[in-house]
Amino acid sequence: MDKVKVSLILTSYNCRENIGRTLQSIEAQDYPAIEIVIVDGLSTDGTIDIIKQFERSTKHECRWVSEKDKGIYDAMNKGLSLSTGEIVAFFNDLFLRADAVSLMVQAIVDGNCDGAHADLIYATEDKVKRYWKMGNGKIQKGWMPGHPTLYLKREVYDKYGCYDINYKCSADYEFMVRMLKDEKLRLAYVPVTLVRMYYGGTSTGSAGSYLVSLQEGHKALKTNGIKLAWWIDLRRTFKVFGQFLRAGKYGGKINGNRA
């Protein structure tokens, strides 16, 4: 029986060092049916050279484009349209285990679910800053799966659409609110820390960026007709603070399968 194909979609712009590490992290995965789709925004720092070198050597399927875009969420939408996998995930970080993709696919298939999510950490080279261990829950309680760990069947995107490029840093949150608000989807939870995010990204780099994220998150709730949006914002903020407080309790590896 053929394995379910998984599309891992990467977006890049002048990130030569990080994309090389991310690609090697994907290369170390033991799942045999991975398609890598890279959407680059006309990088000028050597990122393209890294992509070309990886394309020649990888054991996985790989396709990429480099062209002007309207921001990260436009690039993500392009990647989605270029991908062909039955399961889709967006990934720009580092796997902490070589069986991460295998575990996610197994959870979806065995549970006959629409998707799956797991735990993650935000870390610098030597220190965990946030430990995202959310389990399952409801939007109304400030819960949300970690997007870098979210694997979804393609039909979910066919039904709920793509990412809204009018958001600066929270289109992923808006998409998840849009997708989960009716509580019709079945998401499996894999209680394992599978992803290390590069600390200091679009929505985590500073207090200012978090404020923008919170404002856009409020907009996402209101746009999708979720009641008591401010109360949800507050509960979500407490959960984020909890991630910082929980960071010291993380006892695993920080850099996983780095080459």
C-alpha positions as CSV (number, residue, x, y, z in Angstrom):
1,M,0.0,0.0,0.0
2,D,1.4,3.4,-1.0
3,K,2.2,5.9,1.7
4,V,0.1,9.0,2.0
5,K,2.0,11.9,0.4
6,V,2.8,14.8,2.7
7,S,3.6,18.3,1.3
8,L,5.9,20.4,3.5
9,I,5.6,24.0,2.3
10,L,8.4,26.4,3.1
11,T,8.5,30.2,2.5
12,S,11.8,32.0,2.3
13,Y,13.4,35.4,1.8
14,N,17.0,36.1,2.6
15,C,17.3,33.4,5.2
16,R,20.3,31.5,3.9
17,E,21.5,30.0,7.2
18,N,18.1,29.1,8.6
19,I,16.7,27.5,5.4
20,G,19.7,25.3,5.1
21,R,19.2,24.0,8.6
22,T,15.4,23.6,8.1
23,L,16.0,21.6,4.9
24,Q,18.5,19.3,6.6
25,S,16.0,18.8,9.4
26,I,13.4,17.6,6.8
27,E,16.0,15.5,5.0
28,A,16.5,13.6,8.3
29,Q,12.9,12.5,8.5
30,D,12.2,8.8,8.2
31,Y,8.8,9.2,6.4
32,P,9.3,8.1,2.8
33,A,6.6,10.1,1.0
34,I,7.5,13.8,1.5
35,E,7.1,16.5,-1.1
36,I,9.0,19.7,-0.3
37,V,7.6,22.9,-1.9
38,I,9.7,26.1,-1.4
39,V,8.3,29.6,-2.3
40,D,11.1,32.2,-2.3
41,G,10.5,35.9,-2.5
42,L,13.5,36.7,-4.8
43,S,16.3,36.3,-2.2
44,T,19.6,37.9,-2.8
45,D,21.8,36.5,0.0
46,G,22.6,33.1,-1.3
47,T,19.3,31.4,-0.2
48,I,18.7,30.3,-3.8
49,D,22.1,28.6,-4.0
50,I,21.2,26.6,-0.9
51,I,17.8,25.6,-2.4
52,K,19.4,24.5,-5.7
53,Q,22.1,22.4,-3.9
54,F,19.4,20.8,-1.7
55,E,17.2,20.0,-4.8
56,R,20.1,18.1,-6.4
57,S,20.9,16.0,-3.3
58,T,17.6,15.4,-1.5
59,K,15.9,12.0,-1.3
60,H,12.5,13.6,-1.3
61,E,10.5,15.3,-4.1
62,C,11.4,19.0,-4.2
63,R,10.0,21.9,-6.3
64,W,10.6,25.6,-5.8
65,V,9.9,29.0,-7.3
66,S,11.5,32.4,-6.6
67,E,9.4,35.4,-7.5
68,K,7.9,38.6,-6.1
69,D,5.1,38.1,-3.7
70,K,2.8,40.1,-1.5
71,G,4.2,38.8,1.8
72,I,4.5,35.6,3.7
73,Y,0.8,34.6,3.5
74,D,0.7,35.2,-0.2
75,A,3.8,32.9,-0.5
76,M,2.1,30.3,1.7
77,N,-1.0,30.4,-0.6
78,K,1.3,29.9,-3.6
79,G,2.9,27.0,-2.0
80,L,-0.4,25.4,-1.3
81,S,-1.4,25.8,-4.9
82,L,1.9,24.2,-6.1
83,S,1.7,21.3,-3.7
84,T,0.2,17.9,-4.5
85,G,0.2,16.0,-1.2
86,E,-2.9,14.5,0.4
87,I,-1.7,16.0,3.8
88,V,-0.3,19.5,4.0
89,A,1.9,21.3,6.6
90,F,3.7,24.6,6.6
91,F,7.2,24.3,8.0
92,N,10.0,26.9,8.4
93,D,11.6,25.6,11.6
94,L,13.4,22.5,12.9
95,F,12.2,19.0,13.7
96,L,13.2,17.6,17.0
97,R,12.7,14.0,16.0
98,A,13.4,12.0,12.8
99,D,9.9,10.4,13.1
100,A,8.0,13.6,13.5
101,V,6.2,13.4,10.1
102,S,5.5,9.7,10.6
103,L,3.9,10.3,14.0
104,M,1.6,13.0,12.5
105,V,0.5,11.0,9.6
106,Q,-0.1,7.9,11.8
107,A,-2.3,10.0,14.1
108,I,-4.4,11.3,11.2
109,V,-4.8,7.9,9.5
110,D,-5.3,5.7,12.6
111,G,-7.8,8.2,14.1
112,N,-9.5,8.9,10.8
113,C,-9.1,12.6,11.6
114,D,-9.0,15.7,9.4
115,G,-5.6,16.7,10.8
116,A,-3.3,16.6,13.8
117,H,-1.1,18.8,15.9
118,A,1.6,18.4,18.5
119,D,3.7,20.4,21.0
120,L,6.6,22.8,20.2
121,I,9.2,25.0,21.7
122,Y,10.5,28.5,20.8
123,A,14.2,28.5,21.3
124,T,17.5,30.4,20.7
125,E,20.6,28.3,20.1
126,D,20.9,27.3,23.7
127,K,17.8,28.3,25.6
128,V,14.1,27.5,25.4
129,K,12.0,30.7,25.6
130,R,8.5,29.3,25.3
131,Y,7.1,25.8,25.7
132,W,3.9,25.3,23.8
133,K,2.1,22.3,25.4
134,M,-1.6,23.0,24.7
135,G,-3.3,19.6,24.3
136,N,-6.8,19.8,22.9
137,G,-9.4,22.6,23.7
138,K,-11.7,25.2,22.4
139,I,-11.3,28.6,20.8
140,Q,-13.6,30.1,23.4
141,K,-11.1,29.2,26.1
142,G,-8.1,30.8,24.4
143,W,-6.9,27.5,23.0
144,M,-5.3,27.1,19.5
145,P,-3.1,24.4,18.0
146,G,0.5,25.4,17.2
147,H,0.4,26.2,13.5
148,P,4.0,24.9,12.8
149,T,2.8,21.5,14.1
150,L,-0.5,21.5,12.2
151,Y,-1.0,18.8,9.5
152,L,-4.2,19.0,7.6
153,K,-5.8,16.9,4.9
154,R,-5.9,18.9,1.6
155,E,-9.7,18.7,1.6
156,V,-9.7,21.0,4.7
157,Y,-8.1,23.8,2.6
158,D,-10.5,23.0,-0.3
159,K,-13.4,23.6,2.1
160,Y,-12.2,26.5,4.2
161,G,-9.9,28.4,1.8
162,C,-6.5,29.9,2.0
163,Y,-4.7,32.5,4.2
164,D,-6.0,36.1,4.2
165,I,-3.1,38.2,2.9
166,N,-4.5,41.4,4.5
167,Y,-3.1,40.2,7.9
168,K,0.5,41.1,8.7
169,C,1.3,38.3,11.2
170,S,-1.9,36.5,12.2
171,A,-3.4,35.0,9.0
172,D,-2.6,31.6,10.3
173,Y,-4.6,32.3,13.5
174,E,-7.5,33.7,11.4
175,F,-7.4,30.6,9.3
176,M,-7.5,28.3,12.3
177,V,-10.4,30.3,13.8
178,R,-12.3,30.0,10.5
179,M,-11.6,26.3,10.4
180,L,-12.3,25.4,14.0
181,K,-15.1,27.7,15.0
182,D,-17.9,25.3,14.2
183,E,-16.2,22.4,16.0
184,K,-16.8,20.1,13.0
185,L,-13.2,19.1,12.3
186,R,-11.5,16.2,14.1
187,L,-7.9,17.0,15.1
188,A,-5.7,14.4,16.7
189,Y,-3.3,15.6,19.4
190,V,0.1,14.0,19.5
191,P,1.5,14.7,23.0
192,V,5.1,14.9,21.9
193,T,7.3,18.0,21.4
194,L,8.1,17.7,17.7
195,V,9.1,21.2,16.5
196,R,11.6,23.8,17.5
197,M,10.7,27.3,16.2
198,Y,13.3,29.9,15.6
199,Y,12.7,32.5,18.3
200,G,12.1,36.0,17.1
201,G,9.8,35.4,14.1
202,T,7.0,37.5,12.7
203,S,4.7,37.3,15.7
204,T,7.2,36.4,18.5
205,G,10.1,38.8,18.0
206,S,9.2,41.6,20.5
207,A,6.5,43.0,22.7
208,G,5.4,45.2,19.7
209,S,5.0,42.3,17.3
210,Y,3.0,40.4,19.9
211,L,0.7,43.4,20.3
212,V,0.1,43.5,16.6
213,S,-0.5,39.8,16.7
214,L,-3.0,40.3,19.6
215,Q,-4.8,43.1,17.7
216,E,-5.0,41.0,14.6
217,G,-6.2,38.0,16.6
218,H,-9.0,40.1,18.0
219,K,-10.0,41.1,14.4
220,A,-9.9,37.4,13.4
221,L,-12.3,36.5,16.2
222,K,-14.7,39.3,15.3
223,T,-14.6,38.7,11.6
224,N,-15.5,35.1,12.2
225,G,-18.4,36.0,14.5
226,I,-16.9,34.6,17.7
227,K,-18.6,36.1,20.8
228,L,-16.7,37.6,23.7
229,A,-13.6,38.2,21.7
230,W,-11.9,40.4,24.3
231,W,-12.4,37.6,26.9
232,I,-10.8,35.1,24.5
233,D,-8.0,37.5,23.9
234,L,-7.3,37.7,27.7
235,R,-7.4,33.9,28.1
236,R,-5.1,33.5,25.1
237,T,-2.7,36.0,26.6
238,F,-2.5,34.1,29.9
239,K,-1.8,30.9,27.9
240,V,1.1,32.6,26.2
241,F,2.5,33.8,29.6
242,G,2.1,30.2,30.7
243,Q,4.3,29.1,27.8
244,F,7.1,31.4,29.0
245,L,6.7,30.1,32.6
246,R,6.8,26.5,31.4
247,A,10.0,27.0,29.4
248,G,12.2,26.0,32.2
249,K,10.4,22.6,32.5
250,Y,11.3,21.5,29.1
251,G,13.8,18.7,29.4
252,G,14.4,17.5,25.9
253,K,16.9,18.4,23.1
254,I,16.8,21.9,21.7
255,N,18.3,21.3,18.3
256,G,17.0,17.8,17.4
257,N,18.4,16.3,14.2
258,R,20.7,19.1,13.2
259,A,23.3,18.1,10.6
